[in-house]
Amino acid sequence: MAFPGTAAGPLVPGAVGPGDRVRAGVPRGVSACVAAPLGRRRGGTVACVPASIPRGGSGQRGRKALNVGKVVLVTGAARQLAARFVRRVQREPEVARVVAVDVHPPEHDLGGAEFVRADIRQPVIGKVLARSGVDTVVHLDVSGTSLGGGGRAQAKETNVIGTMQLLGACQKAPTVGRVVVKSTTSVYGSAPRDPAVFTETTPVKSLPSGGFPKDAVEVEGYVRGFARRRPDVAVAVLRFANILGPNADTPLAEYFGLPVLPTVLGYDPRLQFVHEDDVVEVLVVAATEPRRGTLNSGTFNVAGDGVLLLSQTARRLGRPTVPVLPPAVTWVGRTLRTAGVTDFSAEQIRLLTHGRVVDTAQMRQVLGFTPAYTTAETFADFAASRHPGLLSPARVAGLVDAVAARVGDRGGKDVRREEQTT
Amino acid sequence: MTDAKVIPFGEDPRRRSGRSRSRAASQEQRRPPSAPGAPGAAGASGADAGAEPSGTPDASGDAFRAASAEAEVAAPSAGAPGADIPAQGGGRSGERPLRAVGGTGGAGEPAGGTPGPGGAGKARRGASRGSSAAGGADGGRADGLADALGAVADRLLGGPWEEKVAAGLAFLRRRVTGDYEVDEFGFDAELTDQVLMSLLRPLYEGYFRVEVKGIENIPSQGGALVVSNHSGTLPIDALMTQVAVHDHHPAGRHLRLLAADLVFVLPLVSELARKAGHTLACAEDAQLLLERGEVVGVMPEGFKGIGKPFSERYKLQRFGRGGFVATALRTGVPIVPCSVVGAEEIYPMLGNSRTLARLLGFPYFPLTPTFPWLGPLGLVPLPTKWTIQFGEPIPTSGYPPEAADDPMLVFNLTDQVRETIQHTLYELLVERRSVFF
């Protein structure tokens, strides 16, 4: 299955034993390819394959055994954001190799990374870990939607079973020294009885009852268990606020793409966004050695500064809003989902009712990361990439300015003078 | 009566009425050159000269165009969320030319003469009307709107309305484009200052005639915890305290109230409460606000205080578990006791329908002499005279950080605050001449 001319070719057939179960639909065995010419990391001391195989088998921690750089494994690499991270992390001086894993073929350029087509829900992933001598695992295959169009059940299986398998493999892989897991701030839920600002330690009053947030809660539970069993591994859980940006493909981005935004009547939720660029950067911070004075293991909320209300976002986007009575909201959401317009899940409705704001002090002080974009700037960047809506701010502002100009022309003094003369 | 002259239609009517501006010239350029038409019946009955002239040939064609153009203007602004002011203005000015068309029955050439606005007192109105009828589709649109707005502003505001209108439009511009800031709690300072406070102020100044004492006890900067009694069935006392702090404090500080979770469950109420700077009464939010140096207002009696029967008025209920004291100790901010007199009598709660309360999910369902018997009319509060007194601040910065976990200290401080408020209430009640004056 190895693609011709790839250095990783000989490695991979060995990665899958004949007895390994491989999901239907996935090519039997694990196909590997190097997406591009092997890049500068390959050129130096790291002759990828020969170096990695003994390393994996030796039982030593890779980065200790070889001071040539780390091997980073990224799951969910078929997605746009993960692909960006794969390309970005290769530029880190301490990173020697990047192994990108996904069950779907990558749609985006992966730079010089090796792509291993493997299903993290299968034990195969353990072999990939061992063979490549991976010492940093960045688990990005935690997502609300599934790529292959498998729907919610598929997404849930990838999130939960995939994380279990991956962490099980990590537990057995002695080389692994660092695990970074993507999570979401929706683990806090959205309820009127919650405090206005969640910190990482806020006890959650209403656990998410289903959907992606529940997956994320379970994923975090497995990660905590893993961290207990492997105290020598640095584990970072990054809870991202709603990710937006010019290329964002999240359900919320889809929602903002609607020509008319349905909102919940009588509620104006507070929203927080984090920019795609910041997501990639903070992942790099978490996946590499901590800088002096910072600590990159633990749980961190990641969000841009500041807050936008949904009404503000609609105005800045220039989209009219249609307030819907709370009981009818679920019905509207279901209609929209059935029509395939957007994934309007119950969780999203709750977010658009009560909103959610997280505290990012830990991210700044402990992780030592400062996002480049505030919430408002993130949204502006997102809005700039979309068509201005019906009531685009420029148009509405122009209208008000025109009125202001006319009114400004009419002098108050003149009016008074006129009154005096008459 | 100097204005009551015949004017050629092509000229900017406002110039005739003593207002010459550069814009008039530019407007004329835009307008098709129109021959000075038949002079209108000058000064005919003054008042609504533009609209109902006695058979005057009017600029009906233009008026119609202007009207439809203004309808266009009005429509998008009405659609814009929060654009009530131009929507109203546009709607009103859009109406007038339409009426003008009706009045003249569609007669007359487009560039006909306009009736001179005759009546001296109404010259202004006539002028604005004339101009809105006269302008071409482009010029007349905003022109008429502006003039109509000006006329309305003249009447409503008087004096230097121009600045007010300019400020209002700048405010409106920020609102409709979403160009304003809210803090993490959803507090919209601009909306609170410009709109919400203005809505509460008539109630505060005119209806309850609130008298404020001891406002200097709230520090000008840094955090403080204002602890107040709670009464009146509906939390109007909290809102009035917010207005009192904002309007009377030299630094114009915002009181950030801690509200019951019921507030954030109810639609509309939750939205407004967040925008007015209120947040959920929990230790996390209170601590975060106090650490940021905000003045936080808390009513520790909660529903026990606000929903107590009329017979127990001015008897402070239990102050919860003293969580507010623990938060103040943790953040080291002073506690300012606050006593509100007058709120108890606004809705004398004679009974409580537990069944209805349970059905609706409310903690109590008040039965007052007027509510629910008179329907919505029963919601009108009694016009009592209020006094809000802020007492001497109780410092908490002298305690060690672990003091917040000392239950005895917390209970003692809680009692001290409670006693202070209770005694101040009695003193104020003795001083009070009558409930209503």
Boltz contact constraints between the chains, C-beta under 6 A:
constraints:
  - contact:
      token1: [A, 192]
      token2: [B, 264]
      max_distance: 6.0
  - contact:
      token1: [A, 192]
      token2: [B, 265]
      max_distance: 6.0
  - contact:
      token1: [A, 193]
      token2: [B, 261]
      max_distance: 6.0
  - contact:
      token1: [A, 195]
      token2: [B, 282]
      max_distance: 6.0
  - contact:
      token1: [A, 195]
      token2: [B, 284]
      max_distance: 6.0
  - contact:
      token1: [A, 195]
      token2: [B, 285]
      max_distance: 6.0
  - contact:
      token1: [A, 196]
      token2: [B, 185]
      max_distance: 6.0
  - contact:
      token1: [A, 196]
      token2: [B, 279]
      max_distance: 6.0
  - contact:
      token1: [A, 196]
      token2: [B, 285]
      max_distance: 6.0
  - contact:
      token1: [A, 197]
      token2: [B, 184]
      max_distance: 6.0
  - contact:
      token1: [A, 197]
      token2: [B, 288]
      max_distance: 6.0
  - contact:
      token1: [A, 266]
      token2: [B, 267]
      max_distance: 6.0
  - contact:
      token1: [A, 266]
      token2: [B, 268]
      max_distance: 6.0
  - contact:
      token1: [A, 266]
      token2: [B, 271]
      max_distance: 6.0
  - contact:
      token1: [A, 267]
      token2: [B, 267]
      max_distance: 6.0
  - contact:
      token1: [A, 267]
      token2: [B, 271]
      max_distance: 6.0
  - contact:
      token1: [A, 268]
      token2: [B, 271]
      max_distance: 6.0
  - contact:
      token1: [A, 270]
      token2: [B, 186]
      max_distance: 6.0
  - contact:
      token1: [A, 307]
      token2: [B, 182]
      max_distance: 6.0
  - contact:
      token1: [A, 307]
      token2: [B, 184]
      max_distance: 6.0
  - contact:
      token1: [A, 309]
      token2: [B, 182]
      max_distance: 6.0
  - contact:
      token1: [A, 312]
      token2: [B, 178]
      max_distance: 6.0
  - contact:
      token1: [A, 315]
      token2: [B, 177]
      max_distance: 6.0
  - contact:
      token1: [A, 315]
      token2: [B, 178]
      max_distance: 6.0
  - contact:
      token1: [A, 316]
      token2: [B, 178]
      max_distance: 6.0
  - contact:
      token1: [A, 357]
      token2: [B, 184]
      max_distance: 6.0
  - contact:
      token1: [A, 391]
      token2: [B, 80]
      max_distance: 6.0
  - contact:
      token1: [A, 393]
      token2: [B, 177]
      max_distance: 6.0
  - contact:
      token1: [A, 396]
      token2: [B, 80]
      max_distance: 6.0
  - contact:
      token1: [A, 396]
      token2: [B, 176]
      max_distance: 6.0
  - contact:
      token1: [A, 396]
      token2: [B, 177]
      max_distance: 6.0
  - contact:
      token1: [A, 397]
      token2: [B, 173]
      max_distance: 6.0
  - contact:
      token1: [A, 397]
      token2: [B, 177]
      max_distance: 6.0
  - contact:
      token1: [A, 400]
      token2: [B, 169]
      max_distance: 6.0
  - contact:
      token1: [A, 400]
      token2: [B, 172]
      max_distance: 6.0
  - contact:
      token1: [A, 400]
      token2: [B, 173]
      max_distance: 6.0
  - contact:
      token1: [A, 402]
      token2: [B, 142]
      max_distance: 6.0
  - contact:
      token1: [A, 403]
      token2: [B, 145]
      max_distance: 6.0
  - contact:
      token1: [A, 404]
      token2: [B, 169]
      max_distance: 6.0
  - contact:
      token1: [A, 406]
      token2: [B, 142]
      max_distance: 6.0
  - contact:
      token1: [A, 406]
      token2: [B, 143]
      max_distance: 6.0
  - contact:
      token1: [A, 406]
      token2: [B, 146]
      max_distance: 6.0
  - contact:
      token1: [A, 407]
      token2: [B, 146]
      max_distance: 6.0
  - contact:
      token1: [A, 407]
      token2: [B, 149]
      max_distance: 6.0
  - contact:
      token1: [A, 407]
      token2: [B, 165]
      max_distance: 6.0
  - contact:
      token1: [A, 409]
      token2: [B, 21]
      max_distance: 6.0
  - contact:
      token1: [A, 409]
      token2: [B, 23]
      max_distance: 6.0
  - contact:
      token1: [A, 410]
      token2: [B, 150]
      max_distance: 6.0
  - contact:
      token1: [A, 412]
      token2: [B, 160]
      max_distance: 6.0
  - contact:
      token1: [A, 412]
      token2: [B, 161]
      max_distance: 6.0
  - contact:
      token1: [A, 412]
      token2: [B, 162]
      max_distance: 6.0
  - contact:
      token1: [A, 414]
      token2: [B, 19]
      max_distance: 6.0
  - contact:
      token1: [A, 415]
      token2: [B, 154]
      max_distance: 6.0
  - contact:
      token1: [A, 418]
      token2: [B, 17]
      max_distance: 6.0
  - contact:
      token1: [A, 418]
      token2: [B, 18]
      max_distance: 6.0
  - contact:
      token1: [A, 421]
      token2: [B, 2]
      max_distance: 6.0
  - contact:
      token1: [A, 422]
      token2: [B, 120]
      max_distance: 6.0
  - contact:
      token1: [A, 422]
      token2: [B, 123]
      max_distance: 6.0
